[in-house]
């Protein structure tokens, strides 16, 4: 059995087990639905925050790469100018 299949089965089994646990819990249907709604809202907010953090980090990395690329381009252009002047 591959690791990927095992992990997929583990995640699916955990999800199904969790949902069954919520559904079969000794709470009224209304309380259970409210709890699911609250947890879903919290999960959405958490996911949104994680995505925003990831976007900020990606922007920082892109800015840094752009800056280093600009510096490298300037060095290459300077080297070409020096080489051109040396040949004249």
C-alpha positions as CSV (number, residue, x, y, z in Angstrom):
1,X,0.0,0.0,0.0
2,X,1.4,3.4,-0.9
3,X,1.8,6.2,1.6
4,X,-0.5,8.4,-0.5
5,X,-3.3,5.9,-0.4
6,X,-2.8,5.4,3.3
7,X,-2.9,9.1,4.0
8,X,-6.0,9.6,1.8
9,X,-7.8,6.8,3.7
10,X,-6.7,8.2,7.0
11,X,-8.0,11.7,6.2
12,X,-11.3,10.4,4.7
13,X,-11.8,8.1,7.7
14,X,-11.0,10.9,10.2
15,X,-13.4,13.2,8.4
16,X,-16.2,10.7,8.3
17,X,-15.6,9.7,11.9
18,X,-15.7,13.4,13.0
19,X,-18.9,14.1,11.2
20,X,-20.5,11.0,12.6
21,X,-19.4,12.0,16.1
22,X,-21.0,15.4,15.7
23,X,-24.2,14.0,14.2
24,X,-24.5,11.3,16.9
25,X,-23.6,13.6,19.8
26,X,-26.2,14.0,22.5
27,X,-27.3,17.5,21.5
28,X,-30.4,18.7,19.8
29,X,-30.4,19.1,16.0
30,X,-30.5,22.9,16.4
31,X,-27.5,23.0,18.7
32,X,-25.5,20.7,16.4
33,X,-26.3,22.8,13.3
34,X,-25.3,25.9,15.2
35,X,-22.1,24.3,16.3
36,X,-21.3,23.2,12.7
37,X,-22.1,26.7,11.5
38,X,-19.9,28.3,14.1
39,X,-17.0,25.9,13.3
40,X,-17.4,26.4,9.6
41,X,-17.3,30.2,10.0
42,X,-14.2,30.0,12.2
43,X,-12.5,27.7,9.7
44,X,-13.3,30.1,6.8
45,X,-11.8,33.0,8.8
46,X,-8.7,31.0,9.7
47,X,-8.3,29.9,6.1
48,X,-8.7,33.5,4.9
49,X,-6.1,34.7,7.3
50,X,-3.7,32.0,6.2
51,X,-4.2,32.9,2.6
52,X,-3.5,36.6,3.3
53,X,-0.3,35.7,5.2
54,X,0.8,33.5,2.3
55,X,0.1,36.3,-0.2
56,X,2.1,38.8,1.9
57,X,5.0,36.3,2.1
58,X,4.8,35.6,-1.7
59,X,4.8,39.4,-2.4
60,X,7.9,39.9,-0.2
61,X,9.7,37.1,-2.0
62,X,8.8,38.5,-5.4
63,X,9.9,42.0,-4.3
64,X,13.2,40.6,-3.1
65,X,13.7,38.6,-6.3
66,X,12.9,41.7,-8.4
67,X,15.4,43.8,-6.5
68,X,18.2,41.1,-6.8
69,X,17.4,40.8,-10.5
70,X,17.7,44.6,-11.0
71,X,21.0,44.5,-9.1
72,X,22.3,41.7,-11.3
73,X,21.2,43.4,-14.5
74,X,23.0,46.6,-13.4
75,X,26.2,44.6,-12.7
76,X,26.0,42.9,-16.1
77,X,25.4,46.2,-17.9
78,X,28.3,47.8,-16.0
79,X,30.6,44.9,-17.0
80,X,29.5,45.2,-20.6
81,X,30.2,49.0,-20.6
82,X,33.7,48.4,-19.1
83,X,34.5,45.8,-21.6
84,X,33.3,48.0,-24.5
85,X,35.5,50.9,-23.2
86,X,38.5,48.7,-22.8
87,X,38.3,47.5,-26.4
88,X,38.1,51.1,-27.8
